[in-house]
Amino acid sequence: MKFFVDTADVDAIRELNELGMVDGVTTNPSLILKAGRDIEDVTREICGMVSGPVSAEVVAEKAEDMIREGKHLAKIADNIAVKVPLTWDGLKACRALSDDGHMVNVTLCFSAAQAILAAKAGATFISPFIGRLDDIHMDGVDLIADIREIYDNYGYETQILAASIRTVNHIIEVGKIGTDVITAPPGVIKSMAKHVLTDKGLEQFTADWAKTGQKIG
């Protein structure tokens, strides 16, 4: 399972990347706003840091404008994946950009039907938003399972990129299903290392070691 980090915070990306925990990065307009930087400057810096795909999102609503924006973003670096929304115009843009040789990440997917359309439109990645489905009392993990089954049935090459990851349990559950990629905020990825019994065990070891009066090195 590949790990993409969902942020435009270059310091957070650098920390995870140095540990080999970053296979790619996803950004969106909200994350660019949070970073407080020019989209091209921060995206270029991220692309120089990470060897894997870096998703940069278009903001236009019409296909021809999405295509124009997508081609502009793709010039930033060779590892740009142009991110387009799962609308009819977004699917048109996906087909055009994909045919032009660009990686395309189709985002804001909330149904298996949408995921089928994205695959047929040539998407490199499909991004189902599982956390947002949970927010409206639907099971986002079930959507990943449905897409996995359908893609496997028909040999679609589009990679499933589980997005809107809120918890470590989300990562475990979609990993069991066989998602190709997860994208999560840095904090969620780092929290995978935490366990109450690890903390308790370390506390006991530290206390016992202090009683020995020894030092290492």
Secondary structure, 3 states (H helix, E strand, C coil): CEEEEECCCHHHHHHHHHCCCCCEEECCHHHHHHHCCCHHHHHHHHHHHCCCCEEEECCCCCHHHHHHHHHHHHCCCCCEEEEEECCHHHHHHHHHHHHCCCEEEEEEECCHHHHHHHHHCCCCEEEEEHHHHHHCCCCHHHHHHHHHHHHHHHCCCCEEEEECCCCHHHHHHHHHHCCCEEEECHHHHHHCCCCHHHHHHHHHHHHHHHHHCCCCC
